Amino acid sequence: MLKKLIVSGLAVAVLAVGAVVFGSYTTTANAHPADIVGVWEVDAAAPYRPHLFTFHQDGTMTSTNPTNVQENVSQPHGGTNDSLGMGVWKVVQDGSDRFVVGTFEELNAFADNHQPTDKLSVSFKVELTNDGDGFDGPASATVGSDTFPSHLTGVRLHIDQNAVNALP
């Protein structure tokens, strides 16, 4: 009986240590990702504004901007159309500061013949506001071989409770 208690106690101890180690690993690897998870209206220093970003719990994200906003009949091929942006993000700690860094890409095609052209790649480093309802920080946008500085300012979308309350 004593041998069974010792073995059972050892098994519980091993499981507890494993849970602590695994829990520490996942916490360190994902450092509070729920802070950014959600949908955001984002003002980007770009020719077209605003964008919508969705940050998913698994470290992926999507971005979108108004449809056909880059079409322009005076440009060669009538300008371009871009796809939904898709990318990845993570939380990084730099001393006492915590940032969300990431990159997303959009595929572009000519508006007239739908043939591929240069893709857009945007990288960013934003800091959340203290209340968790905003973020702000620098970004860079690369199209083909050209890179341009940018800036992102985001505001979290919330349920419009007044509108919901007014529903029958």
C-alpha positions as CSV (number, residue, x, y, z in Angstrom):
1,M,0.0,0.0,0.0
2,L,2.8,2.4,0.9
3,K,4.5,1.6,-2.5
4,K,1.3,2.5,-4.4
5,L,1.0,5.8,-2.5
6,I,4.7,6.7,-3.3
7,V,4.2,5.8,-7.0
8,S,0.9,7.7,-7.1
9,G,2.5,10.7,-5.4
10,L,5.5,10.6,-7.8
11,A,3.1,10.5,-10.8
12,V,1.2,13.5,-9.5
13,A,4.5,15.4,-8.9
14,V,5.7,14.6,-12.4
15,L,2.4,15.8,-13.9
16,A,2.4,19.0,-11.8
17,V,6.0,19.8,-12.8
18,G,5.1,19.1,-16.4
19,A,2.1,21.4,-16.2
20,V,4.2,24.2,-14.8
21,V,6.9,23.8,-17.4
22,F,4.4,23.5,-20.3
23,G,2.4,26.4,-18.9
24,S,5.5,28.6,-18.6
25,Y,6.5,27.7,-22.1
26,T,3.2,28.6,-23.7
27,T,2.8,31.8,-21.6
28,T,6.3,32.9,-22.6
29,A,5.8,32.0,-26.3
30,N,2.5,33.8,-26.6
31,A,2.9,36.5,-23.9
32,H,-0.8,37.6,-23.5
33,P,-2.0,37.4,-27.1
34,A,-5.6,38.1,-26.1
35,D,-4.6,41.8,-25.8
36,I,-4.6,42.2,-29.5
37,V,-7.1,39.5,-30.6
38,G,-10.2,41.1,-32.1
39,V,-11.3,43.4,-34.9
40,W,-9.8,46.9,-35.3
41,E,-10.4,49.9,-37.5
42,V,-6.9,51.0,-38.6
43,D,-5.8,54.3,-40.0
44,A,-2.8,53.5,-42.1
45,A,-0.5,56.2,-43.7
46,A,-1.4,54.9,-47.1
47,P,-3.2,56.2,-50.2
48,Y,-6.4,54.4,-49.1
49,R,-7.9,54.5,-45.6
50,P,-9.2,53.1,-43.4
51,H,-8.4,49.4,-43.2
52,L,-9.9,46.6,-41.0
53,F,-7.5,44.2,-39.2
54,T,-8.6,41.0,-37.5
55,F,-6.0,39.5,-35.1
56,H,-6.7,35.8,-34.4
57,Q,-5.7,33.9,-31.3
58,D,-3.3,31.6,-33.2
59,G,-1.0,34.4,-34.3
60,T,-2.5,34.9,-37.8
61,M,-4.3,38.0,-39.0
62,T,-6.3,39.4,-41.9
63,S,-6.5,42.9,-43.3
64,T,-8.9,44.5,-45.7
65,N,-9.5,47.9,-47.3
66,P,-12.3,49.2,-49.6
67,T,-12.8,47.2,-52.8
68,N,-11.2,48.5,-56.0
69,V,-9.7,51.5,-54.2
70,Q,-6.5,51.2,-56.3
71,E,-8.2,51.2,-59.6
72,N,-7.5,54.3,-61.7
73,V,-8.3,54.5,-65.4
74,S,-5.5,57.0,-66.0
75,Q,-2.9,54.6,-64.8
76,P,-1.4,51.8,-67.0
77,H,-3.6,48.8,-66.9
78,G,-6.3,50.9,-65.0
79,G,-4.4,50.6,-61.7
80,T,-4.5,47.5,-59.6
81,N,-6.8,45.4,-57.4
82,D,-5.5,43.9,-54.2
83,S,-6.5,40.8,-52.3
84,L,-7.4,40.4,-48.7
85,G,-4.3,40.8,-46.7
86,M,-3.1,37.8,-44.7
87,G,-0.3,37.6,-42.2
88,V,1.2,36.7,-38.9
89,W,1.8,38.5,-35.6
90,K,3.5,37.9,-32.3
91,V,4.1,39.7,-29.0
92,V,7.7,40.8,-28.2
93,Q,9.2,42.1,-25.0
94,D,11.9,44.8,-25.3
95,G,13.0,45.6,-21.8
96,S,9.9,46.9,-20.0
97,D,8.1,47.6,-23.3
98,R,5.8,45.1,-25.0
99,F,5.0,45.3,-28.7
100,V,2.9,43.5,-31.3
101,V,5.0,42.9,-34.4
102,G,3.8,41.3,-37.6
103,T,3.8,41.2,-41.4
104,F,0.9,40.8,-43.8
105,E,0.8,40.5,-47.6
106,E,-1.7,41.4,-50.3
107,L,-1.5,40.1,-53.8
108,N,-2.0,42.6,-56.6
109,A,-3.3,42.2,-60.1
110,F,-3.8,44.7,-62.9
111,A,-7.4,46.0,-63.1
112,D,-7.8,45.5,-66.8
113,N,-6.3,42.1,-67.6
114,H,-6.2,40.6,-64.1
115,Q,-2.5,39.6,-64.5
116,P,-0.4,39.5,-61.3
117,T,1.8,42.5,-60.5
118,D,3.9,43.4,-57.5
119,K,2.6,42.2,-54.1
120,L,2.3,44.5,-51.1
121,S,4.1,43.5,-47.9
122,V,3.5,45.5,-44.7
123,S,5.5,45.0,-41.5
124,F,4.6,46.8,-38.3
125,K,5.5,47.3,-34.6
126,V,2.6,48.6,-32.6
127,E,2.1,49.2,-28.9
128,L,-1.3,48.8,-27.2
129,T,-2.8,51.6,-25.3
130,N,-3.2,51.1,-21.5
131,D,-7.0,50.5,-21.9
132,G,-6.4,47.8,-24.6
133,D,-8.8,49.6,-27.0
134,G,-6.2,51.2,-29.2
135,F,-2.7,50.7,-30.7
136,D,-0.2,52.9,-32.5
137,G,3.2,52.4,-34.1
138,P,5.5,52.5,-37.1
139,A,5.1,50.3,-40.2
140,S,6.8,49.9,-43.6
141,A,5.2,49.0,-46.8
142,T,7.0,47.3,-49.6
143,V,5.7,47.1,-53.2
144,G,8.0,45.4,-55.6
145,S,11.5,46.8,-54.8
146,D,10.2,50.1,-53.3
147,T,9.8,50.5,-49.5
148,F,7.8,53.3,-47.9
149,P,7.5,54.4,-44.3
150,S,4.1,54.2,-42.8
151,H,2.2,54.4,-39.5
152,L,-0.7,52.5,-38.0
153,T,-3.2,53.7,-35.5
154,G,-5.9,51.2,-34.5
155,V,-9.2,51.4,-32.6
156,R,-10.9,48.2,-31.3
157,L,-14.4,47.6,-32.6
158,H,-17.0,47.0,-29.9
159,I,-20.7,46.0,-30.0
160,D,-22.8,49.1,-30.4
161,Q,-24.9,48.4,-27.3
162,N,-27.3,51.3,-27.9
163,A,-28.1,49.9,-31.4
164,V,-28.6,46.4,-29.9
165,N,-30.8,47.8,-27.1
166,A,-33.0,49.6,-29.7
167,L,-33.7,46.3,-31.6
168,P,-37.1,44.8,-31.0
